């Protein structure tokens, strides 16, 4: 499982890190469940757009919509 907190990180840096994580998981040909702690601001919105662009289906953690959950394949 991947868990990463993006509070206090700039949007561009957060997106770069997200793309790196997706690339590493896909290159290793494994499946990973991930929780990205974004809060409710711009990073959350940018992550949803980016994850969908990668063909993934992000949702919110039950009880805490400041956390994006996704299975990376």
MDTraj code that builds the backbone (N, CA, C; nanometers):
import mdtraj as md
import numpy as np

residues = "UNK UNK UNK UNK UNK UNK UNK UNK UNK UNK UNK UNK UNK UNK UNK UNK UNK UNK UNK UNK UNK UNK UNK UNK UNK UNK UNK UNK UNK UNK UNK UNK UNK UNK UNK UNK UNK UNK UNK UNK UNK UNK UNK UNK UNK UNK UNK UNK UNK UNK UNK UNK UNK UNK UNK UNK UNK UNK UNK UNK UNK UNK UNK UNK UNK UNK UNK UNK UNK UNK UNK UNK UNK".split()
xyz = np.array([
    [0.0841, -0.1183, 0.0000],
    [0.0000, 0.0000, 0.0000],
    [0.0885, 0.1244, 0.0000],
    [0.0463, 0.2215, -0.0756],
    [0.1159, 0.3499, -0.0817],
    [0.0320, 0.4511, -0.0058],
    [0.0958, 0.5275, 0.0801],
    [0.0285, 0.6363, 0.1512],
    [0.1215, 0.7562, 0.1494],
    [0.0705, 0.8687, 0.0985],
    [0.1547, 0.9876, 0.0828],
    [0.0749, 1.1114, 0.1189],
    [0.1345, 1.1991, 0.1989],
    [0.0701, 1.3229, 0.2433],
    [0.1272, 1.4401, 0.1632],
    [0.0398, 1.5165, 0.1010],
    [0.0821, 1.6287, 0.0164],
    [0.0497, 1.7652, 0.0768],
    [0.0200, 1.7715, 0.2042],
    [-0.0028, 1.9002, 0.2686],
    [0.1271, 1.9825, 0.2651],
    [0.1151, 2.1078, 0.2269],
    [0.2296, 2.1978, 0.2254],
    [0.3199, 2.1845, 0.1038],
    [0.2809, 2.1045, 0.0068],
    [0.3611, 2.0860, -0.1149],
    [0.2945, 2.1607, -0.2300],
    [0.3739, 2.2220, -0.3157],
    [0.3185, 2.2942, -0.4306],
    [0.2529, 2.1964, -0.5276],
    [0.1511, 2.2443, -0.5977],
    [0.0728, 2.1599, -0.6882],
    [0.1626, 2.0938, -0.7932],
    [0.2493, 2.1686, -0.8557],
    [0.3367, 2.1126, -0.9592],
    [0.4268, 2.0032, -0.9051],
    [0.4829, 2.0236, -0.7872],
    [0.5691, 1.9227, -0.7259],
    [0.4888, 1.7984, -0.6883],
    [0.3666, 1.8192, -0.6396],
    [0.2800, 1.7067, -0.6033],
    [0.2448, 1.6239, -0.7275],
    [0.2131, 1.6912, -0.8376],
    [0.1805, 1.6198, -0.9618],
    [0.3017, 1.5439, -1.0160],
    [0.4192, 1.6036, -1.0068],
    [0.5406, 1.5342, -1.0497],
    [0.5601, 1.4065, -0.9691],
    [0.5381, 1.4144, -0.8380],
    [0.5532, 1.2981, -0.7519],
    [0.4486, 1.1920, -0.7845],
    [0.3253, 1.2349, -0.8064],
    [0.2184, 1.1414, -0.8418],
    [0.2527, 1.0671, -0.9713],
    [0.2975, 1.1400, -1.0718],
    [0.3336, 1.0766, -1.1991],
    [0.4511, 0.9800, -1.1824],
    [0.5461, 1.0141, -1.0954],
    [0.6589, 0.9253, -1.0678],
    [0.6094, 0.7954, -1.0046],
    [0.5194, 0.8066, -0.9077],
    [0.4656, 0.6885, -0.8399],
    [0.3916, 0.5997, -0.9393],
    [0.3056, 0.6590, -1.0203],
    [0.2302, 0.5803, -1.1196],
    [0.3268, 0.5104, -1.2149],
    [0.4277, 0.5816, -1.2616],
    [0.5258, 0.5227, -1.3525],
    [0.6007, 0.4071, -1.2898],
    [0.6435, 0.4215, -1.1649],
    [0.7164, 0.3144, -1.0971],
    [0.6303, 0.1903, -1.0791],
    [0.5042, 0.2112, -1.0396],
    [0.4145, 0.0969, -1.0194],
    [0.3911, 0.0255, -1.1523],
    [0.3655, 0.0999, -1.2554],
    [0.3375, 0.0379, -1.3856],
    [0.4603, -0.0289, -1.4450],
    [0.5771, 0.0293, -1.4278],
    [0.6995, -0.0335, -1.4787],
    [0.7292, -0.1647, -1.4071],
    [0.6913, -0.1720, -1.2806],
    [0.7164, -0.2945, -1.2041],
    [0.6092, -0.4011, -1.2293],
    [0.5064, -0.3633, -1.3045],
    [0.3975, -0.4536, -1.3405],
    [0.3276, -0.5133, -1.2192],
    [0.3088, -0.4289, -1.1177],
    [0.2360, -0.4741, -1.0000],
    [0.1123, -0.3868, -0.9826],
    [0.0267, -0.4247, -0.8924],
    [-0.0921, -0.3472, -0.8589],
    [-0.0752, -0.2949, -0.7171],
    [-0.1013, -0.1667, -0.6976],
    [-0.0873, -0.1047, -0.5661],
    [-0.2128, -0.0267, -0.5314],
    [-0.2575, -0.0415, -0.4079],
    [-0.3627, 0.0425, -0.3524],
    [-0.2927, 0.1654, -0.2965],
    [-0.3443, 0.2839, -0.3261],
    [-0.2793, 0.4066, -0.2814],
    [-0.3784, 0.5001, -0.2144],
    [-0.3300, 0.5674, -0.1114],
    [-0.4039, 0.6751, -0.0461],
    [-0.3194, 0.8014, -0.0551],
    [-0.3739, 0.9022, -0.1198],
    [-0.3055, 1.0300, -0.1341],
    [-0.3783, 1.1327, -0.0485],
    [-0.3111, 1.1830, 0.0527],
    [-0.3701, 1.2786, 0.1459],
    [-0.3477, 1.4174, 0.0884],
    [-0.4560, 1.4777, 0.0418],
    [-0.4452, 1.6037, -0.0315],
    [-0.5162, 1.7201, 0.0367],
    [-0.6065, 1.6937, 0.1272],
    [-0.6921, 1.7989, 0.1784],
    [-0.7989, 1.8305, 0.0753],
    [-0.8534, 1.9508, 0.0832],
    [-0.9687, 1.9855, -0.0010],
    [-0.9387, 2.0914, -0.1064],
    [-0.8132, 2.1196, -0.1326],
    [-0.7782, 2.2296, -0.2218],
    [-0.7432, 2.1897, -0.3635],
    [-0.6523, 2.2661, -0.4205],
    [-0.6147, 2.2517, -0.5612],
    [-0.5476, 2.1196, -0.5921],
    [-0.4702, 2.0659, -0.4981],
    [-0.4016, 1.9389, -0.5242],
    [-0.5040, 1.8280, -0.5446],
    [-0.6078, 1.8274, -0.4640],
    [-0.7113, 1.7236, -0.4780],
    [-0.7731, 1.7282, -0.6169],
    [-0.8077, 1.8473, -0.6622],
    [-0.8670, 1.8622, -0.7954],
    [-0.7697, 1.8184, -0.9044],
    [-0.6439, 1.8622, -0.8929],
    [-0.5435, 1.8283, -0.9934],
    [-0.5167, 1.6780, -0.9967],
    [-0.5168, 1.6141, -0.8798],
    [-0.4936, 1.4695, -0.8748],
    [-0.6063, 1.3934, -0.9442],
    [-0.7297, 1.4355, -0.9222],
    [-0.8415, 1.3665, -0.9869],
    [-0.8296, 1.3742, -1.1383],
    [-0.7985, 1.4897, -1.1900],
    [-0.7833, 1.5063, -1.3354],
    [-0.6683, 1.4199, -1.3860],
    [-0.5556, 1.4245, -1.3165],
    [-0.4373, 1.3510, -1.3592],
    [-0.4579, 1.2005, -1.3511],
    [-0.5175, 1.1527, -1.2442],
    [-0.5408, 1.0085, -1.2291],
    [-0.6351, 0.9564, -1.3376],
    [-0.7393, 1.0336, -1.3669],
    [-0.8312, 0.9923, -1.4742],
    [-0.7606, 0.9932, -1.6096],
    [-0.6702, 1.0880, -1.6308],
    [-0.5944, 1.0928, -1.7563],
    [-0.5060, 0.9689, -1.7720],
    [-0.4668, 0.9090, -1.6612],
    [-0.3881, 0.7854, -1.6630],
    [-0.4774, 0.6618, -1.6750],
    [-0.6085, 0.6823, -1.6876],
    [-0.7006, 0.5700, -1.7013],
    [-0.7381, 0.5052, -1.5693],
    [-0.7153, 0.5753, -1.4597],
    [-0.7459, 0.5226, -1.3271],
    [-0.8778, 0.5802, -1.2758],
    [-0.9314, 0.5199, -1.1701],
    [-1.0605, 0.5620, -1.1160],
    [-1.0441, 0.6035, -0.9699],
    [-1.0117, 0.7302, -0.9458],
    [-0.9949, 0.7752, -0.8079],
    [-1.1290, 0.7963, -0.7381],
    [-1.1315, 0.7699, -0.6083],
    [-1.2474, 0.7982, -0.5237],
    [-1.1962, 0.8618, -0.3948],
    [-1.2891, 0.8969, -0.3081],
    [-1.2516, 0.9531, -0.1789],
    [-1.2594, 0.8468, -0.0715],
    [-1.1739, 0.8592, 0.0285],
    [-1.1769, 0.7670, 0.1409],
    [-1.3062, 0.7886, 0.2186],
    [-1.3731, 0.6823, 0.2519],
    [-1.4980, 0.6891, 0.3258],
    [-1.4732, 0.7586, 0.4595],
    [-1.5466, 0.8658, 0.4826],
    [-1.5333, 0.9412, 0.6064],
    [-1.4303, 1.0521, 0.6028],
    [-1.3517, 1.0612, 0.4942],
    [-1.2519, 1.1673, 0.4835],
    [-1.2277, 1.1986, 0.3365],
    [-1.3009, 1.2928, 0.2833],
    [-1.2889, 1.3274, 0.1422],
    [-1.1643, 1.4069, 0.1088],
    [-1.0785, 1.4288, 0.2074],
    [-0.9487, 1.4914, 0.1830],
    [-0.8430, 1.3887, 0.1474],
    [-0.8838, 1.2624, 0.1356],
    [-0.7934, 1.1543, 0.0981],
    [-0.8462, 1.0874, -0.0282],
    [-0.7634, 1.0820, -0.1308],
    [-0.7979, 1.0154, -0.2566],
    [-0.7466, 0.8721, -0.2485],
    [-0.8321, 0.7782, -0.2810],
    [-0.7913, 0.6375, -0.2872],
    [-0.8025, 0.5894, -0.4314],
    [-0.7079, 0.5064, -0.4704],
    [-0.7052, 0.4565, -0.6075],
    [-0.6214, 0.3293, -0.6128],
    [-0.6587, 0.2419, -0.7028],
    [-0.5774, 0.1232, -0.7305],
    [-0.5003, 0.1507, -0.8591],
    [-0.3681, 0.1452, -0.8483],
    [-0.2818, 0.1714, -0.9632],
    [-0.2408, 0.0381, -1.0234],
    [-0.2700, 0.0237, -1.1524],
    [-0.2351, -0.1002, -1.2245],
    [-0.1487, -0.0669, -1.3429],
])
top = md.Topology()
chain = top.add_chain()
for i, resn in enumerate(residues, 1):
    res = top.add_residue(resn, chain, resSeq=i)
    for name in ("N", "CA", "C"):
        top.add_atom(name, md.element.get_by_symbol(name[0]), res)
traj = md.Trajectory(xyz[None], top)
